[in-house]
Amino acid sequence: MGPAVDGAVLSSSKLVAGVDEVGRGCLAGPVVAAAVILPPAWHLPGLTDSKRLSSRRRSELAFLIKAQAVSWALGFSWPREIDAVNILRSTLRAMARAVASLAVVPHWVAVDGNQVFPAEVPVRAFVGGDKDVPAISAASIVAKTFRDRLMELAGQRYPGYGLERHKGYGTAEHRAALVRLGPCPLHRQSFQGVRPVGRQVWMPGISPSL
């Protein structure tokens, strides 16, 4: 087994759902959250934050996590919702949806970061939890591998932006493509850099001319 933040809190006698998200800082695509309940005795060599792993190792671990998990699920927030309610609220909604979609109800939820969301069971936030809390690490890997694949498919649907390479993040390639092509339906219209200066919608429902 991996490291624990607090042996009393992360008791093996309780079912803990780890939750993490990916895609929050992107200019395009959804926020994808994952919730994972690991069994008391899991075997996932090298389990850690998804950002510390190679793409190949993430894929290998994602397969093992899904095979061993008591339950796992995904939650989404798409660009239209992100533009309507802001990125923080959308992220928390995606996390709550992932937990609500679990086939097994956990005793409590451990979420990466410093924000919590409403759920039917207690939710506790862990700063750095994607590295230190195994169930959150597992969730980060499941979310990352799924979203990466989704954006690779999006690159086929909307060619020219390089979505399959940068996965929607604001790289120089992506920003240059936005200038050249303008946004596609997967772009977050309220994000700075998606629309040319002067057409930026800073707040949903408020004209940029005001």
GROMACS elastic network, one bead per residue, 0.5 to 0.9 nm:
[ bonds ]
;  ai    aj funct       b0    kb
    1     4     6  0.89639   500
    1    40     6  0.87602   500
    1    41     6  0.70291   500
    1    42     6  0.63286   500
    1    43     6  0.64825   500
    1    44     6  0.76462   500
    1    45     6  0.84502   500
    1   134     6  0.84055   500
    2    42     6  0.89326   500
    2    43     6  0.88252   500
    2    44     6  0.83143   500
    2    45     6  0.84915   500
    2    46     6  0.84873   500
    2    47     6  0.72355   500
    2    48     6  0.86172   500
    2   132     6  0.83961   500
    2   133     6  0.81213   500
    2   134     6  0.62219   500
    3   132     6  0.62926   500
    3   133     6  0.69269   500
    3   134     6  0.70197   500
    4     7     6  0.60735   500
    4     9     6  0.89125   500
    4    10     6  0.67830   500
    4   132     6  0.63708   500
    4   133     6  0.58434   500
    4   134     6  0.72665   500
    5     9     6  0.79232   500
    5    10     6  0.73112   500
    5   126     6  0.88206   500
    5   129     6  0.82205   500
    5   132     6  0.60890   500
    5   133     6  0.62186   500
    6     9     6  0.52168   500
    6    10     6  0.58701   500
    6    11     6  0.83470   500
    7    10     6  0.52074   500
    7    11     6  0.59356   500
    7    12     6  0.86068   500
    8    11     6  0.54982   500
   10    13     6  0.85854   500
   10    14     6  0.75904   500
   10    15     6  0.89504   500
   10    16     6  0.74247   500
   10   133     6  0.84405   500
   11    14     6  0.56946   500
   11    15     6  0.83306   500
   11    16     6  0.85041   500
   11    40     6  0.89033   500
   12    15     6  0.72702   500
   12    16     6  0.84614   500
   12    39     6  0.82098   500
   12    40     6  0.52891   500
   12    41     6  0.85061   500
   13    40     6  0.74531   500
   14    40     6  0.85426   500
   14   106     6  0.77548   500
   14   107     6  0.60184   500
   14   108     6  0.79651   500
   15    37     6  0.65710   500
   15    38     6  0.76526   500
   15    39     6  0.76721   500
   15    40     6  0.82226   500
   15    70     6  0.87428   500
   15   105     6  0.81702   500
   15   107     6  0.52247   500
   15   108     6  0.69325   500
   15   109     6  0.86305   500
   16    36     6  0.81336   500
   16    37     6  0.57297   500
   16    38     6  0.73356   500
   16    39     6  0.89798   500
   16   106     6  0.56199   500
   16   107     6  0.61064   500
   16   108     6  0.54121   500
   16   109     6  0.55988   500
   16   110     6  0.67599   500
   16   135     6  0.72198   500
   17    35     6  0.59105   500
   17    36     6  0.52054   500
   17    38     6  0.74759   500
   17    71     6  0.86311   500
   17    72     6  0.84543   500
   17    99     6  0.75423   500
   17   102     6  0.89596   500
   17   105     6  0.85996   500
   17   106     6  0.58854   500
   17   107     6  0.79524   500
   17   108     6  0.64886   500
   17   110     6  0.60852   500
   17   111     6  0.82454   500
   17   135     6  0.64295   500
   17   136     6  0.77240   500
   17   139     6  0.86877   500
   18    34     6  0.80043   500
   18    35     6  0.54649   500
   18    36     6  0.52268   500
   18    37     6  0.63604   500
   18    38     6  0.83012   500
   18    99     6  0.89885   500
   18   109     6  0.60010   500
   18   111     6  0.58698   500
   18   112     6  0.79748   500
   18   129     6  0.88807   500
   18   130     6  0.88367   500
   18   133     6  0.77410   500
   18   134     6  0.76344   500
   18   137     6  0.75530   500
   18   138     6  0.73359   500
   18   139     6  0.59546   500
   18   140     6  0.86990   500
   19    33     6  0.69620   500
   19    34     6  0.56181   500
   19    36     6  0.66331   500
   19    95     6  0.66999   500
   19    98     6  0.79652   500
   19    99     6  0.77454   500
   19   109     6  0.71956   500
   19   110     6  0.61689   500
   19   112     6  0.64737   500
   19   130     6  0.87055   500
   19   135     6  0.74008   500
   19   136     6  0.52610   500
   19   137     6  0.84131   500
   19   138     6  0.84644   500
   19   139     6  0.54703   500
   19   140     6  0.73483   500
   20    32     6  0.85568   500
   20    33     6  0.56063   500
   20    34     6  0.57640   500
   20    35     6  0.69662   500
   20    95     6  0.71615   500
   20   110     6  0.88839   500
   20   111     6  0.60797   500
   20   112     6  0.55723   500
   20   113     6  0.84754   500
   20   129     6  0.87899   500
   20   130     6  0.72180   500
   20   136     6  0.60318   500
   20   137     6  0.78484   500
   20   138     6  0.86575   500
   20   139     6  0.54877   500
   20   140     6  0.51292   500
   20   141     6  0.87616   500
   20   143     6  0.72631   500
   21    24     6  0.73745   500
   21    31     6  0.67801   500
   21    32     6  0.55098   500
   21    34     6  0.63345   500
   21    75     6  0.89111   500
   21    91     6  0.73527   500
   21    94     6  0.80161   500
   21    95     6  0.70771   500
   21   112     6  0.82444   500
   21   139     6  0.78059   500
   21   140     6  0.63618   500
   21   143     6  0.62050   500
   21   144     6  0.77765   500
   22    25     6  0.82587   500
   22    26     6  0.89704   500
   22    30     6  0.87251   500
   22    31     6  0.59003   500
   22    32     6  0.54840   500
   22    33     6  0.64237   500
   22    34     6  0.87816   500
   22    91     6  0.89781   500
   22   140     6  0.72994   500
   22   143     6  0.62148   500
   22   144     6  0.59283   500
   22   147     6  0.74165   500
   23    26     6  0.53364   500
   23    27     6  0.86868   500
   23    28     6  0.84599   500
   23    29     6  0.74412   500
   23    30     6  0.65778   500
   23    32     6  0.65117   500
   23    33     6  0.88632   500
   23   144     6  0.83353   500
   23   147     6  0.77823   500
   23   167     6  0.83896   500
   23   168     6  0.78780   500
   23   169     6  0.78760   500
   24    27     6  0.87440   500
   24    30     6  0.80683   500
   24    31     6  0.56048   500
   24    32     6  0.83318   500
   24    87     6  0.68862   500
   24    88     6  0.81955   500
   24    91     6  0.69568   500
   25    31     6  0.87838   500
   25    87     6  0.85839   500
   25   168     6  0.88075   500
   25   169     6  0.68093   500
   25   170     6  0.82302   500
   26    29     6  0.71407   500
   26    30     6  0.84004   500
   26    31     6  0.83993   500
   26   167     6  0.78653   500
   26   168     6  0.52180   500
   26   170     6  0.63146   500
   26   187     6  0.89095   500
   26   188     6  0.83799   500
   26   191     6  0.88782   500
   27   168     6  0.55783   500
   27   169     6  0.56643   500
   27   170     6  0.59604   500
   27   174     6  0.87800   500
   27   186     6  0.86681   500
   27   187     6  0.59350   500
   27   188     6  0.57091   500
   27   189     6  0.83731   500
   27   191     6  0.64911   500
   27   192     6  0.83511   500
   27   193     6  0.78938   500
   27   194     6  0.67019   500
   28    79     6  0.72365   500
   28   163     6  0.82601   500
   28   167     6  0.78810   500
   28   169     6  0.70350   500
   28   170     6  0.85954   500
   28   183     6  0.88066   500
   28   184     6  0.85694   500
   28   185     6  0.86590   500
   28   186     6  0.53249   500
   28   188     6  0.56018   500
   28   189     6  0.88733   500
   28   194     6  0.86103   500
   29    77     6  0.89796   500
   29    78     6  0.66911   500
   29    79     6  0.63730   500
   29   147     6  0.86585   500
   29   150     6  0.86888   500
   29   151     6  0.71133   500
   29   154     6  0.83275   500
   29   163     6  0.89455   500
   29   167     6  0.79018   500
   29   168     6  0.61694   500
   29   185     6  0.89483   500
   29   186     6  0.51551   500
   29   187     6  0.63176   500
   29   188     6  0.75502   500
   30    76     6  0.64479   500
   30    77     6  0.54367   500
   30    79     6  0.58675   500
   30    82     6  0.82756   500
   30   147     6  0.81062   500
   30   186     6  0.78186   500
   30   188     6  0.89008   500
   31    75     6  0.83067   500
   31    76     6  0.57480   500
   31    77     6  0.52117   500
   31    78     6  0.65458   500
   31    79     6  0.82511   500
   31    82     6  0.85559   500
   31    87     6  0.86266   500
   31    90     6  0.76932   500
   31    91     6  0.63379   500
   31    94     6  0.70105   500
   31   147     6  0.82346   500
   32    74     6  0.69249   500
   32    75     6  0.58933   500
   32    77     6  0.67765   500
   32    78     6  0.86981   500
   32    91     6  0.80437   500
   32    94     6  0.66193   500
   32    95     6  0.80596   500
   32    98     6  0.88822   500
   32   143     6  0.59277   500
   32   144     6  0.78734   500
   32   146     6  0.80574   500
   32   147     6  0.63978   500
   33    73     6  0.84444   500
   33    74     6  0.56024   500
   33    75     6  0.50065   500
   33    76     6  0.62549   500
   33    77     6  0.85922   500
   33    91     6  0.76905   500
   33    92     6  0.88396   500
   33    94     6  0.56184   500
   33    95     6  0.51791   500
   33    96     6  0.85916   500
   33    97     6  0.82003   500
   33    98     6  0.62292   500
   33   139     6  0.77745   500
   33   140     6  0.80041   500
   33   142     6  0.85933   500
   33   143     6  0.56398   500
   33   144     6  0.86876   500
   34    72     6  0.72057   500
   34    73     6  0.57350   500
   34    75     6  0.62649   500
   34    76     6  0.88948   500
   34    94     6  0.84578   500
   34    95     6  0.68910   500
   34    98     6  0.56615   500
   34    99     6  0.78643   500
   34   136     6  0.88287   500
   34   138     6  0.86727   500
   34   139     6  0.50382   500
   34   140     6  0.68814   500
   34   141     6  0.85332   500
   34   142     6  0.62911   500
   34   143     6  0.50746   500
   34   144     6  0.87834   500
   35    71     6  0.82045   500
   35    72     6  0.55008   500
   35    73     6  0.53630   500
   35    74     6  0.63720   500
   35    75     6  0.81955   500
   35    95     6  0.74791   500
   35    98     6  0.54806   500
   35    99     6  0.56504   500
   35   101     6  0.85866   500
   35   102     6  0.73595   500
   35   109     6  0.87188   500
   35   111     6  0.89117   500
   35   135     6  0.82668   500
   35   136     6  0.78630   500
   35   138     6  0.84557   500
   35   139     6  0.54746   500
   35   140     6  0.86703   500
   35   142     6  0.84405   500
   35   143     6  0.84859   500
   36    65     6  0.83023   500
   36    66     6  0.84356   500
   36    69     6  0.66921   500
   36    70     6  0.77847   500
   36    71     6  0.60597   500
   36    73     6  0.67179   500
   36    74     6  0.89520   500
   36    98     6  0.89219   500
   36    99     6  0.84305   500
   36   102     6  0.81571   500
   36   135     6  0.60610   500
   36   136     6  0.73663   500
   36   138     6  0.65585   500
   36   139     6  0.53669   500
   36   142     6  0.83056   500
   37    69     6  0.56957   500
   37    70     6  0.54032   500
   37    71     6  0.53658   500
   37    72     6  0.62397   500
   37   102     6  0.86773   500
   37   104     6  0.84012   500
   37   106     6  0.73372   500
   37   135     6  0.63589   500
   37   138     6  0.87228   500
   37   139     6  0.86864   500
   38    41     6  0.80124   500
   38    42     6  0.67170   500
   38    65     6  0.78609   500
   38    68     6  0.70290   500
   38    70     6  0.56874   500
   38    71     6  0.74669   500
   38    72     6  0.86447   500
   38   134     6  0.81781   500
   38   135     6  0.60609   500
   38   138     6  0.82119   500
   39    42     6  0.57900   500
   39    68     6  0.71325   500
   39    69     6  0.60974   500
   39    70     6  0.57201   500
   39    71     6  0.89765   500
   42    65     6  0.87367   500
   42    68     6  0.68702   500
   42    69     6  0.82486   500
   43    47     6  0.89792   500
   43    64     6  0.84420   500
   43    65     6  0.88415   500
   43    68     6  0.81558   500
   44    47     6  0.56430   500
   44    61     6  0.68816   500
   44    64     6  0.69942   500
   44    65     6  0.72950   500
   44    68     6  0.89733   500
   45    61     6  0.82559   500
   46    53     6  0.87551   500
   46    57     6  0.88789   500
   46    61     6  0.84983   500
   47    50     6  0.83787   500
   47    53     6  0.88736   500
   47    61     6  0.74662   500
   47   131     6  0.85629   500
   47   134     6  0.70425   500
   47   137     6  0.66764   500
   47   138     6  0.70912   500
   47   141     6  0.89083   500
   48    51     6  0.84000   500
   48    52     6  0.69724   500
   48    53     6  0.76708   500
   48   130     6  0.69024   500
   48   131     6  0.51696   500
   48   132     6  0.74576   500
   48   133     6  0.84409   500
   48   134     6  0.70832   500
   48   136     6  0.87673   500
   48   137     6  0.51885   500
   48   138     6  0.74726   500
   48   140     6  0.87006   500
   48   141     6  0.84108   500
   49    52     6  0.56293   500
   49    53     6  0.72755   500
   49   128     6  0.89209   500
   49   129     6  0.83565   500
   49   132     6  0.81408   500
   49   134     6  0.88239   500
   49   136     6  0.80853   500
   49   138     6  0.78200   500
   49   140     6  0.64324   500
   49   141     6  0.71461   500
   50    53     6  0.54107   500
   50    54     6  0.81480   500
   50    55     6  0.87614   500
   50    58     6  0.65404   500
   50   130     6  0.77493   500
   50   131     6  0.84189   500
   50   137     6  0.67703   500
   50   138     6  0.80674   500
   50   139     6  0.87956   500
   50   140     6  0.56299   500
   50   142     6  0.85930   500
   50   143     6  0.89782   500
   50   144     6  0.69763   500
   50   145     6  0.87656   500
   51    54     6  0.78700   500
   51    58     6  0.89831   500
   51   140     6  0.84666   500
   51   141     6  0.84058   500
   51   144     6  0.86665   500
   52   131     6  0.88302   500
   53    56     6  0.80435   500
   53    57     6  0.60582   500
   53    58     6  0.60184   500
   53   141     6  0.89385   500
   54    57     6  0.52223   500
   54    58     6  0.61370   500
   54    59     6  0.86445   500
   55    58     6  0.51262   500
   55    59     6  0.62835   500
   55    60     6  0.87467   500
   55   145     6  0.79604   500
   56    59     6  0.52231   500
   56    60     6  0.63405   500
   56    61     6  0.87310   500
   57    60     6  0.50009   500
   57    61     6  0.60854   500
   57    62     6  0.84273   500
   58    61     6  0.51481   500
   58    62     6  0.59365   500
   58    63     6  0.86376   500
   58   141     6  0.60287   500
   58   142     6  0.81934   500
   58   144     6  0.81753   500
   58   145     6  0.67308   500
   59    62     6  0.50571   500
   59    63     6  0.63769   500
   59    64     6  0.88139   500
   59   141     6  0.80113   500
   59   142     6  0.84996   500
   59   145     6  0.63404   500
   60    63     6  0.54139   500
   60    64     6  0.65572   500
   60    65     6  0.87811   500
   61    65     6  0.59222   500
   61    66     6  0.85327   500
   61   138     6  0.81438   500
   61   141     6  0.73984   500
   61   142     6  0.84519   500
   62    65     6  0.50584   500
   62    66     6  0.61923   500
   62    67     6  0.85519   500
   62   138     6  0.75567   500
   62   139     6  0.89434   500
   62   141     6  0.60393   500
   62   142     6  0.54154   500
   62   143     6  0.89964   500
   62   145     6  0.71253   500
   63    66     6  0.54182   500
   63    67     6  0.62702   500
   63    68     6  0.87909   500
   63   142     6  0.86124   500
   64    67     6  0.50405   500
   64    68     6  0.61218   500
   64    69     6  0.83664   500
   65    68     6  0.52520   500
   65    69     6  0.56916   500
   65    72     6  0.87012   500
   65   138     6  0.65979   500
   65   139     6  0.87905   500
   65   141     6  0.86802   500
   65   142     6  0.78042   500
   66    69     6  0.53552   500
   66    70     6  0.85333   500
   66    71     6  0.78110   500
   66    72     6  0.68578   500
   66   142     6  0.80828   500
   67    70     6  0.87269   500
   68    71     6  0.85052   500
   69    72     6  0.64460   500
   70   103     6  0.86826   500
   70   104     6  0.73868   500
   71   102     6  0.60536   500
   71   103     6  0.60397   500
   71   104     6  0.60833   500
   71   105     6  0.88752   500
   72    98     6  0.82370   500
   72    99     6  0.85247   500
   72   101     6  0.82623   500
   72   102     6  0.58831   500
   72   103     6  0.76168   500
   72   104     6  0.86523   500
   72   139     6  0.82032   500
   72   142     6  0.86994   500
   73    97     6  0.86951   500
   73    98     6  0.53500   500
   73    99     6  0.70247   500
   73   100     6  0.84947   500
   73   101     6  0.57953   500
   73   102     6  0.53723   500
   73   103     6  0.80290   500
   73   142     6  0.89326   500
   74    94     6  0.80536   500
   74    95     6  0.80767   500
   74    97     6  0.73390   500
   74    99     6  0.78954   500
   74   101     6  0.71805   500
   74   102     6  0.83661   500
   74   142     6  0.84452   500
   74   143     6  0.72643   500
   74   146     6  0.89843   500
   75    93     6  0.79999   500
   75    95     6  0.59819   500
   75    96     6  0.73406   500
   75    99     6  0.77947   500
   75   100     6  0.86413   500
   75   101     6  0.76450   500
   76    90     6  0.85022   500
   76    91     6  0.81692   500
   76    93     6  0.78603   500
   76    95     6  0.77705   500
   76    97     6  0.72387   500
   76    98     6  0.77047   500
   77    80     6  0.82960   500
   77    81     6  0.63137   500
   77    82     6  0.66839   500
   77    90     6  0.57359   500
   77    91     6  0.67823   500
   77    93     6  0.70950   500
   77    94     6  0.53761   500
   78    81     6  0.56008   500
   78    82     6  0.62537   500
   78    83     6  0.88012   500
   78    90     6  0.82505   500
   78   186     6  0.80292   500
   78   188     6  0.86874   500
   79    83     6  0.60209   500
   79    84     6  0.84858   500
   79   185     6  0.81730   500
   79   186     6  0.62807   500
   79   187     6  0.64119   500
   79   188     6  0.50450   500
   79   189     6  0.77663   500
   80    83     6  0.52221   500
   80    84     6  0.62373   500
   80    85     6  0.88658   500
   80   185     6  0.88790   500
   80   186     6  0.85628   500
   80   187     6  0.87962   500
   80   188     6  0.71743   500
   80   189     6  0.82476   500
   81    85     6  0.61339   500
   81    86     6  0.77222   500
   81    87     6  0.86240   500
   81    90     6  0.67185   500
   82    85     6  0.56282   500
   82    86     6  0.50609   500
   82    87     6  0.52476   500
   82    88     6  0.83998   500
   82    89     6  0.79266   500
   82    90     6  0.54950   500
   82    91     6  0.82869   500
   82   188     6  0.70622   500
   82   189     6  0.89943   500
   82   190     6  0.81820   500
   83    86     6  0.57244   500
   83    87     6  0.75026   500
   83    90     6  0.89213   500
   83   188     6  0.61978   500
   83   189     6  0.64219   500
   83   190     6  0.53686   500
   83   191     6  0.79599   500
   83   203     6  0.81388   500
   83   204     6  0.64327   500
   84    87     6  0.89753   500
   84    90     6  0.89294   500
   84   190     6  0.84875   500
   84   203     6  0.84024   500
   84   204     6  0.56968   500
   84   205     6  0.83097   500
   85    88     6  0.82640   500
   85    89     6  0.63333   500
   85    90     6  0.66102   500
   85   204     6  0.77987   500
   86    89     6  0.58313   500
   86    90     6  0.62210   500
   86    91     6  0.87158   500
   86   190     6  0.84252   500
   86   203     6  0.86412   500
   86   204     6  0.86086   500
   87    90     6  0.50211   500
   87    91     6  0.59792   500
   87    92     6  0.86425   500
   88    91     6  0.51430   500
   88    92     6  0.63356   500
   88    93     6  0.86216   500
   89    92     6  0.51839   500
   89    93     6  0.61284   500
   89    94     6  0.86578   500
   90    93     6  0.50297   500
   90    94     6  0.62143   500
   90    95     6  0.87053   500
   91    94     6  0.51381   500
   91    95     6  0.63448   500
   91    96     6  0.87203   500
   92    95     6  0.50691   500
   92    96     6  0.61701   500
   92    97     6  0.85909   500
   92   115     6  0.79830   500
   92   116     6  0.73210   500
   92   117     6  0.58315   500
   92   118     6  0.87089   500
   93    96     6  0.50569   500
   93    97     6  0.61172   500
   93    98     6  0.86407   500
   93   117     6  0.75440   500
   93   118     6  0.89288   500
   94    97     6  0.50944   500
   94    98     6  0.62888   500
   94    99     6  0.88573   500
   95    98     6  0.51499   500
   95    99     6  0.64715   500
   95   100     6  0.86996   500
   95   111     6  0.85347   500
   95   117     6  0.76521   500
   96    99     6  0.52412   500
   96   100     6  0.61318   500
   96   101     6  0.86222   500
   96   117     6  0.64217   500
   96   118     6  0.69253   500
   96   119     6  0.66009   500
   97   100     6  0.50019   500
   97   101     6  0.60926   500
   97   102     6  0.89150   500
   98   101     6  0.51880   500
   98   102     6  0.67333   500
   99   102     6  0.55001   500
   99   105     6  0.82682   500
   99   106     6  0.86631   500
   99   109     6  0.81512   500
   99   119     6  0.77632   500
  100   103     6  0.84254   500
  100   105     6  0.82612   500
  100   119     6  0.77416   500
  100   120     6  0.84629   500
  101   104     6  0.87158   500
  102   105     6  0.65646   500
  102   106     6  0.84556   500
  105   108     6  0.85129   500
  105   120     6  0.88743   500
  105   121     6  0.83708   500
  106   109     6  0.69920   500
  106   121     6  0.73654   500
  107   121     6  0.63331   500
  107   122     6  0.75420   500
  108   120     6  0.87416   500
  108   121     6  0.52230   500
  108   123     6  0.59007   500
  108   124     6  0.78853   500
  109   119     6  0.85969   500
  109   121     6  0.70544   500
  109   122     6  0.61985   500
  109   124     6  0.61974   500
  109   125     6  0.84244   500
  110   122     6  0.87633   500
  110   123     6  0.60030   500
  110   124     6  0.51096   500
  110   125     6  0.58811   500
  110   126     6  0.68757   500
  110   129     6  0.80330   500
  110   133     6  0.80520   500
  110   135     6  0.77875   500
  110   136     6  0.68679   500
  111   114     6  0.81656   500
  111   115     6  0.78738   500
  111   116     6  0.70966   500
  111   123     6  0.71659   500
  111   124     6  0.62187   500
  111   126     6  0.60841   500
  111   127     6  0.85402   500
  111   129     6  0.71099   500
  111   130     6  0.84254   500
  111   136     6  0.66176   500
  112   115     6  0.80014   500
  112   116     6  0.89580   500
  112   124     6  0.87609   500
  112   125     6  0.58087   500
  112   126     6  0.51219   500
  112   127     6  0.58894   500
  112   128     6  0.64535   500
  112   130     6  0.58256   500
  112   133     6  0.86280   500
  112   136     6  0.65616   500
  112   137     6  0.88799   500
  112   140     6  0.89267   500
  113   116     6  0.83474   500
  113   125     6  0.57557   500
  113   126     6  0.53839   500
  113   128     6  0.65172   500
  113   129     6  0.69178   500
  113   130     6  0.84395   500
  114   124     6  0.86951   500
  114   125     6  0.52705   500
  114   126     6  0.63406   500
  114   127     6  0.57936   500
  115   124     6  0.84568   500
  115   125     6  0.60821   500
  115   126     6  0.87203   500
  116   123     6  0.62826   500
  116   124     6  0.66251   500
  116   125     6  0.60513   500
  117   123     6  0.71716   500
  118   121     6  0.84325   500
  118   122     6  0.85006   500
  118   123     6  0.77450   500
  119   122     6  0.68826   500
  119   123     6  0.71030   500
  120   123     6  0.88964   500
  125   129     6  0.79280   500
  126   130     6  0.82906   500
  126   132     6  0.86506   500
  126   133     6  0.81142   500
  127   130     6  0.81281   500
  128   131     6  0.57287   500
  128   132     6  0.63956   500
  128   133     6  0.82331   500
  129   134     6  0.80492   500
  129   135     6  0.88245   500
  129   136     6  0.61062   500
  129   137     6  0.72226   500
  130   133     6  0.61329   500
  130   134     6  0.74879   500
  130   135     6  0.82245   500
  130   136     6  0.50374   500
  130   138     6  0.80488   500
  130   139     6  0.80822   500
  130   140     6  0.65022   500
  131   134     6  0.74220   500
  131   136     6  0.76908   500
  131   137     6  0.58979   500
  132   136     6  0.79975   500
  132   137     6  0.74409   500
  133   136     6  0.53990   500
  133   137     6  0.62277   500
  133   138     6  0.87603   500
  134   138     6  0.61563   500
  134   139     6  0.86061   500
  135   138     6  0.50571   500
  135   139     6  0.62471   500
  135   140     6  0.87059   500
  136   140     6  0.61338   500
  136   141     6  0.86740   500
  137   140     6  0.51002   500
  137   141     6  0.64145   500
  137   142     6  0.88175   500
  138   141     6  0.52435   500
  138   142     6  0.63305   500
  138   143     6  0.86752   500
  139   142     6  0.51381   500
  139   143     6  0.60493   500
  139   144     6  0.84243   500
  140   143     6  0.52564   500
  140   144     6  0.59957   500
  140   145     6  0.85779   500
  141   144     6  0.51427   500
  141   145     6  0.60575   500
  141   146     6  0.84500   500
  142   145     6  0.54799   500
  142   146     6  0.61726   500
  142   147     6  0.85981   500
  143   146     6  0.53487   500
  143   147     6  0.61014   500
  143   148     6  0.85216   500
  144   147     6  0.52778   500
  144   148     6  0.59999   500
  144   149     6  0.86048   500
  145   148     6  0.52350   500
  145   149     6  0.63211   500
  145   150     6  0.86401   500
  146   149     6  0.53403   500
  146   150     6  0.61983   500
  146   151     6  0.87764   500
  147   151     6  0.61273   500
  147   152     6  0.85439   500
  147   167     6  0.80363   500
  148   151     6  0.52365   500
  148   152     6  0.62652   500
  148   153     6  0.88205   500
  148   164     6  0.78033   500
  148   165     6  0.89717   500
  148   167     6  0.62287   500
  149   152     6  0.50311   500
  149   153     6  0.64351   500
  149   154     6  0.86367   500
  149   164     6  0.81812   500
  149   167     6  0.88444   500
  150   153     6  0.52384   500
  150   154     6  0.62181   500
  150   155     6  0.87668   500
  150   164     6  0.86487   500
  150   167     6  0.86144   500
  151   155     6  0.61169   500
  151   156     6  0.87592   500
  151   163     6  0.59125   500
  151   164     6  0.55398   500
  151   165     6  0.83778   500
  151   166     6  0.86229   500
  151   167     6  0.53326   500
  151   168     6  0.72851   500
  152   155     6  0.51401   500
  152   156     6  0.68984   500
  152   162     6  0.88846   500
  152   163     6  0.64230   500
  152   165     6  0.72959   500
  152   167     6  0.71367   500
  153   156     6  0.52467   500
  153   157     6  0.65403   500
  153   158     6  0.87668   500
  153   163     6  0.85519   500
  153   164     6  0.70510   500
  154   158     6  0.59386   500
  154   159     6  0.80510   500
  154   163     6  0.66142   500
  154   164     6  0.70020   500
  154   167     6  0.88530   500
  154   186     6  0.83501   500
  155   158     6  0.51490   500
  155   159     6  0.52830   500
  155   160     6  0.77008   500
  155   161     6  0.71528   500
  155   162     6  0.62411   500
  155   165     6  0.82280   500
  155   167     6  0.84726   500
  156   159     6  0.55100   500
  156   160     6  0.89713   500
  156   163     6  0.84457   500
  156   164     6  0.77195   500
  158   161     6  0.71235   500
  158   162     6  0.87488   500
  158   163     6  0.79752   500
  158   184     6  0.72893   500
  158   185     6  0.88775   500
  158   186     6  0.87059   500
  159   162     6  0.68884   500
  159   163     6  0.77900   500
  159   164     6  0.89382   500
  160   163     6  0.80858   500
  160   177     6  0.68568   500
  160   181     6  0.79782   500
  161   164     6  0.83596   500
  161   166     6  0.89870   500
  161   168     6  0.86338   500
  161   173     6  0.75410   500
  161   174     6  0.57331   500
  161   175     6  0.85492   500
  161   176     6  0.84879   500
  161   177     6  0.53052   500
  161   178     6  0.72644   500
  161   181     6  0.81014   500
  162   165     6  0.54173   500
  162   166     6  0.63936   500
  162   167     6  0.77646   500
  162   168     6  0.81479   500
  162   173     6  0.72426   500
  162   174     6  0.65379   500
  162   177     6  0.80944   500
  163   166     6  0.54523   500
  163   168     6  0.54017   500
  163   169     6  0.83142   500
  163   174     6  0.76891   500
  164   167     6  0.55924   500
  164   168     6  0.81336   500
  165   168     6  0.82668   500
  166   169     6  0.56406   500
  166   170     6  0.78546   500
  166   171     6  0.68643   500
  166   173     6  0.83203   500
  166   174     6  0.74830   500
  168   171     6  0.82562   500
  168   174     6  0.74582   500
  168   186     6  0.89725   500
  168   187     6  0.82991   500
  169   174     6  0.73706   500
  170   173     6  0.80241   500
  170   174     6  0.58590   500
  170   175     6  0.62195   500
  170   193     6  0.82144   500
  171   174     6  0.51054   500
  171   175     6  0.62149   500
  171   176     6  0.85381   500
  172   175     6  0.51904   500
  172   176     6  0.60556   500
  172   177     6  0.85521   500
  173   176     6  0.52475   500
  173   177     6  0.62597   500
  173   178     6  0.87787   500
  174   177     6  0.51104   500
  174   178     6  0.63116   500
  174   179     6  0.88358   500
  175   178     6  0.50424   500
  175   179     6  0.64102   500
  175   180     6  0.86982   500
  175   193     6  0.70402   500
  175   194     6  0.76297   500
  176   179     6  0.51939   500
  176   180     6  0.62889   500
  176   181     6  0.86031   500
  177   181     6  0.57224   500
  177   182     6  0.73234   500
  177   183     6  0.87317   500
  178   181     6  0.52139   500
  178   183     6  0.58366   500
  178   184     6  0.87166   500
  178   193     6  0.81170   500
  178   194     6  0.65172   500
  178   195     6  0.75197   500
  178   196     6  0.84776   500
  179   182     6  0.57222   500
  179   183     6  0.85172   500
  179   193     6  0.89677   500
  179   194     6  0.84082   500
  179   195     6  0.79475   500
  179   196     6  0.70926   500
  181   184     6  0.82759   500
  182   194     6  0.76286   500
  182   195     6  0.69241   500
  182   196     6  0.82322   500
  183   186     6  0.77386   500
  183   187     6  0.57183   500
  183   188     6  0.83066   500
  183   189     6  0.77026   500
  183   194     6  0.63241   500
  183   195     6  0.69259   500
  184   187     6  0.56028   500
  184   188     6  0.89845   500
  185   188     6  0.81954   500
  185   189     6  0.89492   500
  186   189     6  0.89597   500
  187   190     6  0.88582   500
  187   191     6  0.85047   500
  187   194     6  0.69848   500
  188   191     6  0.56680   500
  188   192     6  0.89529   500
  188   194     6  0.69147   500
  189   192     6  0.80816   500
  189   193     6  0.89227   500
  189   194     6  0.60448   500
  189   195     6  0.68637   500
  189   200     6  0.76934   500
  189   201     6  0.68291   500
  189   202     6  0.88199   500
  190   193     6  0.89500   500
  190   194     6  0.75550   500
  190   195     6  0.83823   500
  190   200     6  0.69037   500
  190   201     6  0.51701   500
  190   202     6  0.56141   500
  190   203     6  0.67482   500
  190   204     6  0.71295   500
  191   194     6  0.58637   500
  191   195     6  0.80204   500
  191   200     6  0.78540   500
  191   201     6  0.77788   500
  191   202     6  0.73702   500
  192   195     6  0.70915   500
  192   196     6  0.87327   500
  192   197     6  0.85048   500
  192   200     6  0.67372   500
  192   201     6  0.82431   500
  192   202     6  0.76189   500
  193   196     6  0.67494   500
  193   197     6  0.77125   500
  193   200     6  0.79425   500
  194   200     6  0.77080   500
  195   198     6  0.81916   500
  195   199     6  0.60291   500
  195   200     6  0.54828   500
  195   201     6  0.81278   500
  196   199     6  0.57224   500
  196   200     6  0.65330   500
  197   200     6  0.58841   500
  198   201     6  0.87665   500
  198   208     6  0.73811   500
  198   209     6  0.82710   500
  199   208     6  0.66816   500
  199   209     6  0.85520   500
  200   208     6  0.64346   500
  201   204     6  0.66979   500
  201   205     6  0.84014   500
  201   206     6  0.73678   500
  201   207     6  0.68477   500
  201   208     6  0.56374   500
  202   206     6  0.76076   500
  202   207     6  0.83222   500
  202   208     6  0.68142   500
  203   206     6  0.55974   500
  203   207     6  0.79645   500
  203   208     6  0.82062   500
  204   207     6  0.81890   500
  206   209     6  0.84904   500
  206   210     6  0.74391   500
  207   210     6  0.56782   500
